[in-house]
Amino acid sequence: MSINDSNHVQIGGRKSKLAVVQSEIVKKTIEETFPNLSCSILALSTLGDKVQTQPLYTFGGKSLWTKELEILLLDSIDEFHQLDLIVHSLKDMPTNLPDEFELGCIFQREDPRDALVMKSNSPYKYLKDLPAGSIVGTSSIRRSSQLIKNYPHLKFESVRGNIQTRLNKLDDPKNEYCCLILASAGLIRLGLKDRITSYLDDMYYAVGQGALGIEIRKGDEKIKSILNKIEDPIATVCCLAERSLMRYLEGGCSVPLGVNSYYDELTQELTIKGIIVSPDGKISIEDEVVKQINSKEDCELAGIELGDKLKNKGAREILDKIDMTRNINARPTEV
């Protein structure tokens, strides 16, 4: 482990308020589970945090959230100690990591649903209640495509920034946004659950949404043995299948892939549903797979099986068309 101390675990993460809270949750859990261990947190700003004006995929995509921290997993640099693990929002992690690293575990999935957050003092509670032409702030093509499909009377505009920045923009009387669509998990972890006006139960959420992914050096058995004790078994099954589906479809954070998964520990049965929607909301393809899970390989197979079903219905054509027009219809990543 780091700092030449076998009883110390060096945790790395981004510097945003939410990322720090997530790192602290992991730190607390490790120290409670292993009283002989102490943890410290290194929070770093990343390029993705600093550049707020461009859609992420135009300068590196999801890998931006991980690159700078991954360097410190390999070695210490100047005053920065070598990291033992990195805490990510799982939905920000690429489905294929560099060869030197691996997904050590999937930890604590908070409510994965998307949430509707209305402007302060708004009389409305649901999207269907909003007057025609109302402007909804979204942050992903996945959300906007489903919303256009379900609520064609509304307008959808991109919005960037961390959660608090977005809420400040929403509540500014000069701002035209009537509401925002945000991940429930981030709001809940930041103690902002009271800002959730309602949950979007009719929306498929992002792959890995609400779960934390812990990245480690490949083959680091000591850290792996720690993470084995704290992983979330239900989230692990669901998210491995979701990530397998995304990997199989070669989707990223800017692709309109939505999922909904449920795992019954008693029956060991996984139900995973997926949807692909064209950016204009006019074409949608959805299907599901129900599979008995006896190993992590079964989770991978469930994702591939669902991917085949979606491809057979025409998902590939939608994704190929998006790839061709991506630079024209750029949208930022999700929060």
C-alpha positions as CSV (number, residue, x, y, z in Angstrom):
1,M,0.0,0.0,0.0
2,S,1.0,3.7,-0.2
3,I,3.2,5.8,1.9
4,N,5.2,2.7,2.9
5,D,2.5,1.8,5.4
6,S,0.7,-1.5,5.1
7,N,-2.1,-0.2,7.3
8,H,-2.8,2.8,5.2
9,V,-5.0,3.2,2.1
10,Q,-4.6,6.2,-0.2
11,I,-7.9,7.1,-1.9
12,G,-8.1,9.3,-4.9
13,G,-11.0,11.2,-6.5
14,R,-12.1,14.3,-8.2
15,K,-12.3,17.6,-6.4
16,S,-16.0,18.4,-6.9
17,K,-18.1,18.4,-3.7
18,L,-20.0,15.3,-4.8
19,A,-16.8,13.4,-5.6
20,V,-15.4,14.3,-2.2
21,V,-18.5,13.1,-0.5
22,Q,-18.3,9.8,-2.4
23,S,-14.7,9.3,-1.5
24,E,-15.5,10.0,2.1
25,I,-18.3,7.4,2.0
26,V,-15.8,4.8,0.8
27,K,-13.2,5.9,3.4
28,K,-15.7,5.6,6.2
29,T,-16.8,2.1,5.1
30,I,-13.3,0.8,4.8
31,E,-12.3,2.1,8.2
32,E,-15.4,0.7,9.9
33,T,-14.9,-2.7,8.2
34,F,-11.2,-2.8,8.9
35,P,-10.5,-1.0,12.2
36,N,-6.7,-1.6,11.7
37,L,-6.7,0.5,8.5
38,S,-6.5,4.2,8.1
39,C,-7.4,6.0,4.9
40,S,-6.7,9.4,3.5
41,I,-8.2,11.2,0.5
42,L,-6.5,13.0,-2.4
43,A,-9.0,15.2,-4.3
44,L,-7.8,16.4,-7.7
45,S,-9.3,18.8,-10.3
46,T,-9.4,17.2,-13.7
47,L,-9.6,18.7,-17.2
48,G,-13.3,17.7,-17.3
49,D,-13.9,19.8,-14.2
50,K,-12.1,22.8,-15.7
51,V,-13.6,22.9,-19.1
52,Q,-17.3,23.7,-18.9
53,T,-17.9,25.2,-22.3
54,Q,-17.5,22.2,-24.7
55,P,-19.3,18.9,-24.9
56,L,-17.0,16.3,-23.3
57,Y,-16.6,14.0,-26.2
58,T,-15.0,16.8,-28.3
59,F,-11.9,16.7,-26.1
60,G,-11.7,13.2,-24.7
61,G,-15.0,12.0,-23.3
62,K,-15.3,9.9,-20.2
63,S,-11.6,9.1,-20.0
64,L,-11.1,12.7,-18.9
65,W,-12.5,11.9,-15.5
66,T,-10.0,9.1,-15.0
67,K,-6.7,9.9,-16.8
68,E,-4.9,12.2,-14.3
69,L,-5.8,10.1,-11.3
70,E,-4.8,6.8,-13.1
71,I,-1.3,8.2,-13.4
72,L,-1.1,8.4,-9.6
73,L,-2.3,4.8,-9.3
74,L,1.0,3.8,-11.0
75,D,3.4,5.9,-9.1
76,S,3.8,9.0,-6.9
77,I,4.4,12.3,-8.6
78,D,6.1,15.2,-6.8
79,E,4.2,15.9,-3.6
80,F,1.3,13.5,-4.5
81,H,1.5,10.1,-3.0
82,Q,0.7,7.0,-5.0
83,L,-2.9,6.0,-4.9
84,D,-4.3,2.6,-3.9
85,L,-7.7,3.2,-5.4
86,I,-9.8,5.8,-7.2
87,V,-13.5,6.4,-6.4
88,H,-15.6,7.2,-9.4
89,S,-19.3,7.7,-10.2
90,L,-19.6,4.4,-12.1
91,K,-21.5,6.0,-15.0
92,D,-18.4,8.2,-15.7
93,M,-16.1,5.2,-16.0
94,P,-15.2,3.9,-19.4
95,T,-16.5,0.4,-20.0
96,N,-12.9,-0.6,-21.2
97,L,-10.2,0.5,-18.8
98,P,-6.5,0.7,-19.8
99,D,-4.6,-2.6,-19.4
100,E,-2.9,-1.5,-16.2
101,F,-6.1,-1.0,-14.3
102,E,-9.3,-2.8,-13.4
103,L,-12.7,-2.3,-11.7
104,G,-11.9,-3.4,-8.2
105,C,-15.5,-3.3,-7.0
106,I,-18.9,-1.8,-7.4
107,F,-19.9,0.0,-4.2
108,Q,-23.2,1.3,-2.8
109,R,-25.8,2.1,-5.4
110,E,-28.0,4.9,-4.4
111,D,-31.4,5.4,-6.1
112,P,-30.5,5.1,-9.8
113,R,-33.6,7.0,-11.1
114,D,-33.6,10.4,-12.7
115,A,-35.2,13.2,-10.7
116,L,-37.3,16.2,-11.7
117,V,-36.2,19.4,-10.0
118,M,-38.6,22.3,-10.4
119,K,-37.7,26.0,-10.0
120,S,-38.1,27.3,-6.5
121,N,-41.7,28.1,-5.7
122,S,-42.9,26.4,-8.9
123,P,-46.6,25.3,-8.7
124,Y,-45.8,22.3,-10.9
125,K,-44.9,18.8,-9.8
126,Y,-44.7,16.7,-13.0
127,L,-43.4,17.3,-16.5
128,K,-46.9,16.6,-17.9
129,D,-48.2,19.6,-16.0
130,L,-45.8,22.1,-17.6
131,P,-47.3,24.5,-20.2
132,A,-46.3,23.9,-23.9
133,G,-42.9,25.4,-24.7
134,S,-41.6,25.2,-21.2
135,I,-37.8,24.9,-21.1
136,V,-36.4,21.8,-19.4
137,G,-32.6,21.7,-18.5
138,T,-31.1,18.3,-19.4
139,S,-27.5,17.2,-19.6
140,S,-27.5,14.1,-21.9
141,I,-28.7,12.8,-25.2
142,R,-30.1,9.8,-23.3
143,R,-32.4,12.0,-21.2
144,S,-33.4,14.4,-23.9
145,S,-34.2,11.7,-26.5
146,Q,-36.5,9.9,-24.0
147,L,-38.1,13.2,-22.9
148,I,-38.8,14.4,-26.4
149,K,-40.5,11.0,-27.1
150,N,-42.6,11.2,-23.9
151,Y,-43.2,15.0,-23.7
152,P,-43.2,16.5,-27.2
153,H,-44.9,19.7,-26.0
154,L,-41.7,20.7,-24.0
155,K,-38.4,22.2,-25.1
156,F,-35.1,20.7,-23.9
157,E,-31.9,22.7,-23.5
158,S,-28.4,21.6,-22.4
159,V,-27.0,22.7,-19.1
160,R,-23.5,22.2,-17.7
161,G,-21.8,22.6,-14.4
162,N,-21.9,20.8,-11.1
163,I,-25.1,20.2,-9.3
164,Q,-25.1,23.4,-7.2
165,T,-24.2,25.5,-10.2
166,R,-27.1,24.0,-12.1
167,L,-29.5,24.6,-9.2
168,N,-28.4,28.2,-9.0
169,K,-29.0,28.7,-12.7
170,L,-32.4,27.1,-12.4
171,D,-33.5,29.3,-9.5
172,D,-32.2,32.5,-11.1
173,P,-35.4,34.5,-11.9
174,K,-33.7,35.7,-15.1
175,N,-33.2,32.2,-16.3
176,E,-35.7,30.6,-18.7
177,Y,-35.4,27.0,-17.3
178,C,-38.6,25.8,-15.6
179,C,-36.9,22.7,-14.2
180,L,-33.9,20.4,-14.4
181,I,-33.5,16.6,-14.9
182,L,-30.7,15.3,-12.6
183,A,-29.6,12.0,-11.1
184,S,-31.4,11.3,-7.8
185,A,-28.2,9.8,-6.4
186,G,-26.1,12.9,-6.5
187,L,-28.8,15.1,-5.0
188,I,-29.3,12.6,-2.2
189,R,-25.6,12.2,-1.4
190,L,-25.2,16.0,-1.2
191,G,-28.2,16.3,1.2
192,L,-30.4,17.9,-1.4
193,K,-33.1,15.3,-1.5
194,D,-35.6,18.0,-0.6
195,R,-35.0,19.6,-4.0
196,I,-36.4,16.5,-5.8
197,T,-39.9,17.4,-6.9
198,S,-40.7,14.0,-8.3
199,Y,-39.0,10.9,-9.7
200,L,-39.1,10.0,-13.4
201,D,-40.2,6.4,-13.1
202,D,-41.0,6.3,-16.8
203,M,-37.4,7.1,-17.7
204,Y,-34.7,4.5,-18.3
205,Y,-31.6,5.6,-16.4
206,A,-27.9,5.7,-17.4
207,V,-25.7,2.6,-17.2
208,G,-24.2,2.5,-13.7
209,Q,-26.2,5.5,-12.5
210,G,-26.2,5.8,-8.7
211,A,-23.3,3.3,-8.1
212,L,-19.7,4.0,-7.2
213,G,-17.0,2.3,-9.2
214,I,-13.6,1.7,-7.5
215,E,-10.6,1.5,-9.8
216,I,-7.4,-0.2,-8.8
217,R,-4.1,-1.4,-10.3
218,K,-4.7,-4.7,-12.1
219,G,-3.8,-7.6,-9.9
220,D,-3.5,-5.7,-6.6
221,E,-4.7,-8.6,-4.5
222,K,-4.3,-6.7,-1.2
223,I,-6.6,-3.9,-2.1
224,K,-8.9,-6.4,-3.9
225,S,-9.3,-8.4,-0.6
226,I,-10.4,-5.1,1.1
227,L,-12.9,-4.2,-1.6
228,N,-14.4,-7.8,-1.6
229,K,-15.7,-7.1,1.9
230,I,-17.4,-3.8,0.9
231,E,-18.8,-4.4,-2.5
232,D,-22.6,-4.1,-3.1
233,P,-23.6,-7.6,-4.4
234,I,-26.9,-6.5,-6.0
235,A,-25.4,-3.4,-7.6
236,T,-22.5,-5.5,-8.9
237,V,-24.8,-7.9,-10.7
238,C,-26.9,-5.2,-12.2
239,C,-24.1,-2.8,-13.2
240,L,-21.8,-5.5,-14.7
241,A,-24.7,-6.5,-16.9
242,E,-25.5,-2.8,-17.8
243,R,-21.8,-2.1,-18.6
244,S,-21.6,-5.3,-20.7
245,L,-24.6,-4.1,-22.7
246,M,-23.0,-0.7,-23.2
247,R,-19.6,-2.2,-24.2
248,Y,-21.3,-4.5,-26.6
249,L,-23.2,-1.6,-28.3
250,E,-20.0,0.5,-28.2
251,G,-22.0,3.2,-26.4
252,G,-20.6,6.1,-24.4
253,C,-22.1,8.8,-22.2
254,S,-23.3,10.7,-25.2
255,V,-25.3,7.7,-26.7
256,P,-29.0,7.4,-25.9
257,L,-28.8,4.1,-24.1
258,G,-31.1,3.8,-21.1
259,V,-31.3,0.8,-18.8
260,N,-33.5,-0.5,-15.9
261,S,-32.2,-3.5,-13.9
262,Y,-33.3,-5.6,-11.0
263,Y,-31.7,-8.5,-9.2
264,D,-33.5,-10.8,-6.8
265,E,-30.8,-12.3,-4.5
266,L,-33.2,-15.1,-3.3
267,T,-33.9,-16.5,-6.8
268,Q,-30.6,-15.2,-8.2
269,E,-32.6,-13.9,-11.2
270,L,-31.6,-10.7,-13.0
271,T,-34.0,-8.7,-15.1
272,I,-32.4,-6.1,-17.3
273,K,-34.2,-3.8,-19.7
274,G,-32.7,-1.5,-22.3
275,I,-33.8,1.3,-24.6
276,I,-32.2,3.1,-27.5
277,V,-34.0,6.3,-28.7
278,S,-33.1,8.4,-31.7
279,P,-32.1,12.0,-30.7
280,D,-35.4,13.4,-32.1
281,G,-37.4,10.9,-30.0
282,K,-39.2,9.5,-33.1
283,I,-37.7,6.0,-33.1
284,S,-37.3,3.9,-30.0
285,I,-36.2,0.3,-29.5
286,E,-36.5,-1.6,-26.2
287,D,-36.3,-5.1,-25.0
288,E,-35.4,-7.1,-21.9
289,V,-33.6,-10.2,-20.7
290,V,-34.3,-12.3,-17.6
291,K,-31.3,-14.5,-16.7
292,Q,-30.2,-16.8,-13.8
293,I,-26.9,-15.4,-12.4
294,N,-24.3,-17.8,-11.0
295,S,-21.2,-15.9,-11.8
296,K,-19.9,-12.5,-13.1
297,E,-19.6,-14.1,-16.5
298,D,-23.4,-14.6,-16.5
299,C,-23.7,-10.8,-16.0
300,E,-21.6,-10.2,-19.0
301,L,-23.6,-12.7,-21.0
302,A,-26.9,-11.0,-20.0
303,G,-25.7,-7.7,-21.4
304,I,-24.6,-9.2,-24.6
305,E,-27.9,-11.1,-25.0
306,L,-29.9,-7.9,-24.5
307,G,-27.5,-6.1,-26.9
308,D,-28.3,-8.7,-29.6
309,K,-32.0,-8.3,-29.1
310,L,-31.7,-4.5,-29.5
311,K,-29.5,-4.9,-32.5
312,N,-31.9,-7.3,-34.1
313,K,-34.6,-4.6,-33.7
314,G,-32.5,-1.9,-35.4
315,A,-30.4,-0.3,-32.6
316,R,-27.3,-0.4,-34.6
317,E,-28.8,1.9,-37.3
318,I,-29.8,4.5,-34.7
319,L,-26.3,4.4,-33.1
320,D,-24.5,4.6,-36.5
321,K,-26.6,7.6,-37.4
322,I,-25.7,9.4,-34.2
323,D,-22.0,8.7,-34.8
324,M,-22.3,10.4,-38.2
325,T,-24.0,13.5,-36.8
326,R,-22.3,13.7,-33.4
327,N,-20.2,16.8,-34.2
328,I,-23.3,18.7,-35.3
329,N,-25.6,17.7,-32.5
330,A,-23.2,17.9,-29.6
331,R,-24.5,17.5,-26.1
332,P,-22.7,17.5,-22.7
333,T,-22.3,14.6,-20.4
334,E,-24.6,13.8,-17.4
335,V,-24.8,14.7,-13.7
